[in-house]
Amino acid sequence: MTALSRSSLDPASGELRLPRPPGVIRRFWARHPRVTDVIVALLTALVTFPAPGRDDLAGDDRLWTGVRPVVVVVLTLACVAMLWRRRRPLVPFSLAALGALLAVSSGSGVGSGTTAVAVYAVAVYAGSSAAWIASGIAIGAATMAAGTAVLLGALPWSTAVNGCAALAVGLLLGCLVGVNIGNRARYVAALMETSRQLWAERAQHAEHAAAAERARIAREMHDVVAHSLTVMVALAEGATATEDAARARAATGQIATTGRGALDQMRAMLGVLRGSDAAGAPLAPLDGGTVRDAVAAARSAGIPVVLRTTGGEITDLSVRLAVARVVQEGLTNVIRHAPTAQEVTVTISTTTSEVVAEVVNDGVEGPASRGGYGIRGLQERAAQVGGVAEVGRRPDGRWHVRLTVPASAERMLS
């Protein structure tokens, strides 16, 4: 049960628990690779050098006696090159294979152990294909050299066969062990790299989701608060400026109504944002504000608004909310920047090809604004429903805020 729990999911944290870390010995080898290389080189030398001292060899002793110093030097270099087997695994293998070739062709089986260790390093650090190819080349070269010695009468065929067989067995064992360990090491490294990438992508997705959520909250807060406060400020200024008590009472009553509506929308929005505390809260966009509510609020603030609608009802909630927010933002801009407007028109057109919402006024003067949070929010909301938001001065000099949503985009959202 303990071993199983370490590789299972932790229900409390939801995270995958890692296996037990390496023991003391494995950690020591991992932290001291140079010590490991020295030990491997010494062990290879112990396996290699007792054999060159043998004199009871088959074949022409003079051939082995003449070749033995060269073999000893080459195998010594191969053992020393084991210190760099991680970075240059083919160097010790080439030296070991050369020494084994000379030994086999002169009637000695020296070098088989050295080549086995060297081809193991090739399989682990250079790859399986490189190990098999190098082994094939070494066996082929040794077979050709031993066959030439047999044909020249300097070596019995049985000795040549035994030497080549010993070399082939050593290379085969080294390849099999090295390929197994090397593939496992590469597999673990690939898993670790994939894990790191997944964690990085997860963190990046979380950051993007958090940024998108912050932008959505800011957009909703702006749409609810900015419009309501703008209308309330305009009503309060009107109530302060007028000497008619009845009109002042009506304005203050409208201020209270607008404030209560804003509070209702804020509560609904906060209910969605509270997460687990509001299990029954809707996950769809809030349908708190409508076009007619925005028009009525603007009219109560003294803005001469005319509403024109053509076509059928907008069925998609996201598109309907986007249209309401466009009208709301357009009328808010009129109250703030064009209080002297004589004609403000709100047009909602629904056809088989598109949905268009536009707010046009004739009271904006001076250069165009670069756009604030409201304009940016309209553009983001338009992108969410597959539409385009336009804000600016028309050719006739009037200012407009326009949203166009293709019917195909509305069908995709429905």
N, C-alpha and C positions, 0 to 999 in steps of 0.2 A: 504493500500500500504506500509505503514511503517513497519507493522508487517511482511508482506510478504518479504520485502527486507532484513530483518535481518536474515532470514533463507534461503536465496537464494545465488547463486554464484555471487561474485563480478566480473564483466567483466573486470575491470581494473587490478586486482591482480590475478584473477583465483583461489582464495582461498575461502573455505567455511566459511562463517561468523558464529560465535557462537551465540547461543540465548542470550537474555538479562540476565545479571548476577542476582543472587538472591538479594532480597530486604534487607532492614536494619534488619528486624526481623529474617529472615532466616539466614543471616550472623551472627547475634548475637548467635542464637542457635548452629550454626556450630562451632563457635569459643569458646563457653563455654558449652561443653557437660556436665560438672559436675553440673552446675547450672540447666540444663535441668533435669538431674537425680534427683536432690533434689526436684524440683517442682513436678515431676511425683510421687515421693515417698510421698510427702505431700498430693497431691490430692488423691492418693490411700488410704491414711489413713483417709481422710475426708469422702470418700465413704464407708469405711469399718467400722469404730468404732461407729457410732450412733446406728447401729443395735444390737450389743451385749447387750445394756442396756434395750432392750425390755423385758417385762415380760408377755405380753398377747399372749402367744404362745399356740398352740394346743398340746395335748399330755400330757405326764407326766412332770409337771414342775420340779420335782425333778431331772429328767434326765438332763434337760438343765441346771439347776442350778449347778449340779455337773460338767458338761462338760465345762461350759462357761469360767472359768478361763484358762483352757487349750487352748480353742479356741482363747481367747484374746491374749495369749502369742504367739501362733503359727502365728496368723495373723499379730501381731506386728513385729515378725521376718520377715514375708513375705514383709511387707512394707519397713523395713530397707534394706532387700536384693535387693529391687528395685534399689538401688544405684549402684549395679553391674550387672544390667540386660543386659548390652551390652556384657559383657565378659562371664557371667554365667547365662544365661536366665532360665535354668532349675531349679536353686536353688530357686528363688522366686516363681516359679510356683509350685514346689513340696510342699513348705510350705503353699501356698495359697490353693492348692488342698487338703492338709491334714486338714486344718482348715475348709474348706467347707464340707468335708466328715463328720467330727465330728458334725458340725452344722446341716446338713441335717438329719443325723441319730438320732439326739436328738430333732427334731421338729422345727428347726430354719432354715431360709433361708440365714443366714449370710455367707459371703464369695464369693457370686456369682460375685459381682463387682470386688473383688480382683483377682479372677481367670481369669476374662475377661481381665484385664490389664496385668496379668502375661502371659497368653497364647498369647496375642498380641506381647509381647516382644519375646516370643519363635518363633513366625512366622517370625518376622522381622530379628532376629539375629541368629537363629538356623536353619531356613528353614521351608518350608511349611509342609513337611512330618513329621518333628519332632512335629510341632504344632498339626496336626491332630492325630498323635499317642498318644501324651500326653493327648489330650482332650478325646479321646476314653477311655484311661485307667482311667482318673479321673471320667468320667461319669459311667463307669462300676463299679468302686470301690464304688462310692456313692450309686448306685442302689443296690448293694449287701448289703451294710451296712444298708440302709433304709429298705430294704426288711426283713433283719434279725430283726430289731426293730419292724416291723409290725407283724412278726410271733410270737415274744415274747410278744405281746400285749402292748408294751410300746409306740407305735406310731400309730395313725390312718392311714389307707392307703391313704386317700385323702391328708393328710399333707405330707406324704412321696412322693406322686406323684408330688405335687406342689413344694416341695423342689428340687427334681431331675429335674423337668422341668425348674425351674428358673436357676439352675446350667447349664443345657444343653443350654439354650438360651444365657446365658452369655458367655459360651465357644464358641458357634457358632458365635456370633457377634465378639468376640475377634479374632477368627481364620480368619473370612472373611476379616475384616479390616486389620489385620496383614499380611495375605497372599498377599493381593492386594498391600499394601505399600512395603512389603519386596521384592516381585517380581519386582516391579518397581525400587526399589533401586538397586537390583542386576543387573537388566537389564541395568540401567544407568552406573553402575560400569563396566559391561562387555563392553559397548560401549566405555567408556573412555579408558579402557585398550586396546581394539582393535584399537582405534584411536592412542594411544601412540605407539603401535607396528607398525601401518602403517606408522606413521611419521618417526619412527626409520628406518624401512625398506626403506622408500623413501630416507632418507638421506644416508643410506648405499649404495643403488643403484646409487644414484647420485655420491657418492665418487668413486664407482667402475667404473662408466661410464667415469668420469673425468680422472681417472688413466689410463683406457684403451685408451682414446683419447690422453692423453699425450704420452703414449707409442707408439701409431700409428704415431703421429707427429714426435717424436724422431726417429722412425725407417725410416720414409720417408725422413726426413731431412738427416739422416746419409747416406741412400742409394744414394741420389742425390748429396749431397755435398762431401762426402768422396771419392767416385769414381772419380768424376770430378776433384776435387782438386789434388788427387793422380796422375791422368793422366797429369794434367797441370804442376805439380811440376816436373814429370819425363821429360816432353817435354822441360820445361825451363832449367833444368839441362843439357839436351842434347844439346840445342841450345847454352848454355853458353860454354860448353866444346868443341864444334866443331869449326874449323877454316874455314869450308866451308860455305860461305855466303849463297849459295842456300839452303843448308840443314838447316841453321839457320832460313832463311825466311820461309821455309816449316814448321819447328817446331813451330815458332811463329804463323803462320797461323792456324795450328792445335790447338794451345792453344786458340786462339780466337774462333774457331769453337766449341771446347769443352765447353768453358765458355758460349757461347750463348745457346748451348743446355741445359746446367745446369740452366741458367736463365729461359728458356722456361718451363722447368719442375717445377721450383720453382714458377713461376707465375701460372701455372695450379693448383699446389697443394694449393697455397694460395687462389686461387679463390674458391676452395671447402671449405676452412677453414673460409672464411669470412662470411658464413651463409647467413643472410638476404640481405646483399649487393650483393650477387651473386646468385640471385634467379634461374638462369638457369644453375648453375654449376652442373656437374654430381655428383651423390652420389656414383657411383661405383668406384672401384680402378682405379687409373690413369694408362693409358697404354702408358706412355711417353717414357720409355726406352725399347729397344729390345735387344735380344741376339746378333744380328749382329752389332748393334751400339756399344755394349760393346766390342765385339771382334775387331771391327775396331779401337776403341780408344786405346785398348791395343797394337795393332800392330803399331799404330802411335807412341806409346811410346817406341818401340823397343822390344816388347815381342813377341817371336816366337809362335804364337797361331795357332792351327789347329782346325777348327770347323767341327764336324761330326754330322749329323742328320739322323735319321732313323724313319720311321713311318709317320703318317699323321700330319696335323696341330692340334695344341692344341686349342680346341674350347672355353674353359672356360677362361674368362678374368682374374679371380683371380689366376688361376693356371699358365696362361701365364706370368702374372706379377711376380709371385713367382719364376718361372724358370729364368726370366730375371734378377731378383735381386740376385739369387744364382750365376749365371754366373758373374754378375757384382762384387759381393763381392769376389768371387774366384779370378778373375783377378786383383782386387784391392790388395788383399793379395800377389799375385805374384809380382806385381810392387813394393810393399812396403818391402816385406820380402824375396823375391826370385828373385832379379834382374839378377842373373847369371843363371837362368833356361835355359836349352837347349831345353827342350821339354815341351810344355804346350798344353794340349788337352782339348777341350770342347766337350762333348758328350751330345746330346739331343736325347732320345729314347722314342718314343710313341708307345705303344702296346695296345692290347685289355684289358690287365690286369692292366697296370700301366704306369705312366709317370716318367721318370728318367732323371735328369739333373746332370751332374758331371763335375767338373773342376779338372784336375790332372796336377801336375807339379813336376819336379825333382830337383828344386833348393832350397828347404827349408833345412836348416841345423840347428843343435842344438836341444835343448829340445822343446817340444810342448808348445805352449802358452796356457794360461788358457782361452783365448777368451775374446774379448772386446764387444763393442756395436754391431759391425757387426755380430758376431757369434750369440749373443743373439737375434738380430733382425731376423736372418735367422730361428732360432728355433721357434720364435713366429709366423713368417709368415708361416712356414711349418705347425704349429698346426692349424692355421686358415683355411688352405685348406685341412685339414685332412691327411697331410703327415708327413714325418719324415726327419729331416735334420741331416746329419752326417759330422763331421769335424775332421780330424786327419790323422795320418800316416798309409798308407796301408802296408800290409805284404811285398811288394816289395820295401819298403823304400820311395816311392813317397808320396807326400802330396795330399789330395783330399778334395773337398767340394762337397757333394752329397745331392740331394733332391729326395725323392721318394714319389709319390702321387698315391695311388691306384685308379684304374678306377672307382670304386664305389664312392669314395669321389668326383671325378670330376663330376660324374653324379648328385650327390646330390647338388653340387654348381651350376650346369648349370640351 
